[in-house]
Amino acid sequence: MPEQTDGPRRRADVGSFEDICAAATRTTGLSDFGFAEAPGHEEAFRTLVADLGSAEAGLTGVGNYFMRSQVKSALVARLLTQARFAEFPEHADVAIERPIFVLGLPRTGTTALSRLLCADPAHQGLEMWLTEFPQPRPPRETWEDDPVFTAMQAAFREHHVTNPEFMGIHYSDATEPEECWRVLRQTGKSIGFESLAHVPAYSRWLATQSWTDAYERHRRNLQLIGLGDQGRRWVLKNPSHLIALDALMEVYPDALIVMTHRDPVTSVASACSLSAEATAGHSTTFVGETLGRDQLGHLARQWDAFWQARPRYDERQFFDVDYRDFVQDPVGTVGAIYDAFGLAWSQEAQDAVRRLDEESRSGPRRPAHRYDLADYGIGEDEVRAALAR
């Protein structure tokens, strides 16, 4: 969890890698990060922390606190996971068969679609609180008795009150299925960090790395969290899977890939707006055109990587969804995915998906997001050229 202070949440600097590791150890009482078996993960964190502390990142006091908390929470989750791996060695025998991965450029409906897929009782997703505090998923009726869960829910309620505009951009609470970049970041390899700060040295380093070791730990986390829910199909979602399709398919060779598509101009503008809203006041450099250039560059690399890799795999493992079709008929789109992959579209699944779709059209989950590409110094033609595939 983020470090608590009596005053404003600010820091003079992010701190060193060793300092943040020590803070994670104090929080958990644990010290085994598992870096001995994955030295590349330690290198990732060291590279990231060094870049966050550089002048190029331009972090403010608030930004130093926030980004330190992001790194620390990843390390806390890693410590907890490492301990749970040892506590539940049987997790290594859990089978993960034909998991569904929903991916696409950010803001293309991946969140809404993945949550509808998770509504099927035969499926399971990665709930937010379990991405932060990995453990075998406890029975749902016990969650409100867990102090970690209740503290996280209280933090989300406070966030929704103080940042009501953010709910319409990306609604979250501790119970919601969330993006699995939160699991990948245990390895130090995550585009989530690039979406929150200007870290060019880290980005250059990450572009040269294999993601296979990150997905191997990703799989172990799923085996651990789903230990008590064996037999339920996993539904995962993360735009960053675009850049790592080869690693994903190496670790999950029978994966089912659902790819969402939307006008890239809208997608990039919305992604920039999300990053800007999430990091307001955090940096003197990660704003305006610099933020826009960063995000367009990252997204173009991810897009190209995906389309270079996809022809290497069986097209029967892929299903493409047009955003406009999904918005017009969400339930029908989910049914088409089931048909394409030969999944059982039971009445129970249909009813659950339809209920969630109806709930999502009103209240705090109702989308409400305004953005303008011009705010980030990028033209529409430039976006379409960068994402021309």
SULJO-V663745 format. One record per residue. RES is the residue in one small letter. SS is DSSP state (@ for helix, = for strand, . for the rest). PHI is phi as a letter, one per 40 degrees, with the letter a starting at -180 (999 if undefined). NEAR is the number of other ideal C-beta (glycine too) atoms within 8 Angstrom. Layout:
{{RES SS PHI NEAR} {RES SS PHI NEAR}}
This chain:
{{m . 999 8} {p . d 8} {e . c 9} {q . c 3} {t . b 6} {d . c 2} {g . b 5} {p . d 6} {r . c 8} {r . b 10} {r . a 9} {a . c 5} {d . a 6} {v . c 12} {g . g 10} {s . c 7} {f @ d 9} {e @ c 6} {d @ c 8} {i @ c 15} {c @ d 10} {a @ c 8} {a @ c 11} {a @ c 13} {t @ c 11} {r @ c 7} {t @ c 9} {t @ b 10} {g . g 5} {l . b 9} {s . b 5} {d . c 7} {f . c 10} {g . g 10} {f @ c 8} {a @ c 5} {e @ c 4} {a . a 11} {p @ c 7} {g @ c 9} {h @ c 17} {e @ c 11} {e @ c 9} {a @ c 14} {f @ c 13} {r @ c 9} {t @ c 12} {l @ c 13} {v @ c 14} {a @ c 10} {d @ c 13} {l @ c 15} {g . c 10} {s . c 8} {a . c 4} {e . c 10} {a . c 16} {g . f 11} {l = c 11} {t . c 11} {g @ d 9} {v @ c 11} {g @ c 15} {n @ d 14} {y @ c 13} {f @ c 12} {m @ c 15} {r @ c 14} {s @ c 10} {q @ c 12} {v @ c 14} {k @ c 14} {s @ c 11} {a @ c 13} {l @ c 13} {v @ c 13} {a @ c 16} {r @ c 13} {l @ c 15} {l @ c 13} {t @ c 14} {q @ d 12} {a @ c 11} {r @ c 13} {f @ d 12} {a @ c 7} {e @ c 6} {f . b 10} {p @ c 7} {e @ c 7} {h @ d 13} {a @ c 7} {d @ c 5} {v . c 12} {a . c 5} {i . b 10} {e . b 6} {r . f 8} {p . c 14} {i = c 15} {f = b 14} {v = c 13} {l = a 14} {g = i 14} {l . d 16} {p . d 11} {r . g 11} {t . b 11} {g . g 13} {t @ c 14} {t @ c 9} {a @ c 11} {l @ c 17} {s @ c 14} {r @ c 13} {l @ c 13} {l @ c 16} {c @ c 11} {a . c 11} {d . c 11} {p . d 6} {a . c 8} {h = b 13} {q = a 10} {g . b 14} {l . c 14} {e = c 12} {m @ d 15} {w @ c 13} {l @ c 11} {t @ c 12} {e @ c 12} {f . b 8} {p . c 13} {q . a 10} {p . d 11} {r . d 11} {p . c 8} {p . d 4} {r @ d 5} {e @ c 4} {t @ c 8} {w @ c 11} {e @ c 6} {d @ c 4} {d . c 9} {p @ c 5} {v @ c 8} {f @ c 11} {t @ c 9} {a @ c 9} {m @ c 13} {q @ c 12} {a @ c 8} {a @ c 8} {f @ c 11} {r @ c 9} {e @ c 8} {h @ c 9} {h @ c 11} {v @ c 7} {t @ c 6} {n . b 8} {p @ c 7} {e @ c 8} {f @ c 11} {m @ c 12} {g @ c 9} {i @ c 10} {h . a 7} {y . c 8} {s . a 7} {d . a 9} {a . c 11} {t . c 8} {e . c 10} {p = c 11} {e . b 11} {e . c 10} {c . c 12} {w @ c 11} {r @ c 13} {v @ c 14} {l @ d 16} {r @ c 14} {q @ d 12} {t @ c 13} {g . g 13} {k . b 11} {s . a 12} {i @ c 12} {g @ d 13} {f @ c 12} {e @ c 13} {s . c 11} {l . b 13} {a . a 14} {h . c 12} {v . b 13} {p @ c 8} {a @ c 11} {y @ c 13} {s @ c 11} {r @ c 8} {w @ c 10} {l @ c 11} {a . c 7} {t . c 5} {q . c 9} {s . c 5} {w . c 12} {t @ c 9} {d @ c 11} {a @ c 13} {y @ c 15} {e @ c 9} {r @ c 15} {h @ d 12} {r @ c 11} {r @ c 12} {n @ c 12} {l @ c 15} {q @ c 12} {l @ c 16} {i @ c 12} {g . c 15} {l @ d 13} {g @ c 6} {d @ b 8} {q . c 8} {g . h 3} {r . c 9} {r = c 11} {w = c 12} {v = b 14} {l = b 14} {k = a 14} {n . a 12} {p @ d 12} {s @ c 12} {h @ c 11} {l @ d 13} {i @ c 11} {a @ b 12} {l @ d 14} {d @ c 9} {a @ c 12} {l @ d 13} {m @ c 11} {e @ c 9} {v @ c 11} {y . b 12} {p . c 6} {d . b 8} {a . c 12} {l = b 11} {i = b 10} {v = b 14} {m = b 10} {t = c 16} {h = b 9} {r . a 14} {d . d 6} {p @ c 11} {v @ c 10} {t @ c 9} {s @ c 14} {v @ c 16} {a @ c 12} {s @ c 12} {a @ c 14} {c @ c 16} {s @ c 13} {l @ c 13} {s @ c 13} {a @ c 12} {e @ c 10} {a @ c 9} {t . b 13} {a . d 6} {g . g 6} {h . c 13} {s = a 13} {t . c 5} {t . b 9} {f . c 14} {v . a 8} {g @ f 8} {e @ c 8} {t @ c 10} {l @ c 14} {g @ c 14} {r @ c 11} {d @ d 12} {q @ c 14} {l @ c 13} {g @ c 8} {h @ c 12} {l @ c 15} {a @ c 10} {r @ c 10} {q @ c 14} {w @ c 13} {d @ c 9} {a @ c 12} {f @ c 12} {w @ c 8} {q @ c 7} {a @ c 11} {r @ d 9} {p . c 5} {r . c 5} {y . b 10} {d . c 4} {e @ c 5} {r @ c 4} {q @ c 9} {f = b 10} {f = a 11} {d = b 7} {v = b 15} {d = c 8} {y @ d 12} {r @ c 7} {d @ c 9} {f @ c 14} {v @ c 7} {q @ c 5} {d . a 7} {p @ d 12} {v @ c 11} {g @ c 7} {t @ c 12} {v @ c 12} {g @ c 10} {a @ c 9} {i @ c 14} {y @ d 11} {d @ c 9} {a @ c 7} {f @ c 10} {g . g 4} {l . c 8} {a . c 6} {w . c 8} {s . c 8} {q @ c 5} {e @ c 8} {a @ c 14} {q @ d 11} {d @ c 8} {a @ c 11} {v @ c 15} {r @ c 9} {r @ c 9} {l @ c 11} {d @ c 11} {e @ c 7} {e @ c 9} {s @ c 10} {r . c 6} {s . a 6} {g @ g 5} {p @ c 6} {r @ c 9} {r . c 9} {p . c 6} {a . a 8} {h . a 9} {r . b 5} {y . a 9} {d . a 6} {l @ d 14} {a @ c 6} {d @ c 11} {y @ b 14} {g . g 8} {i . b 13} {g . c 6} {e @ c 7} {d @ c 6} {e @ c 9} {v @ c 14} {r @ c 10} {a @ c 7} {a @ c 11} {l . b 12} {a . c 5} {r . c 5}}
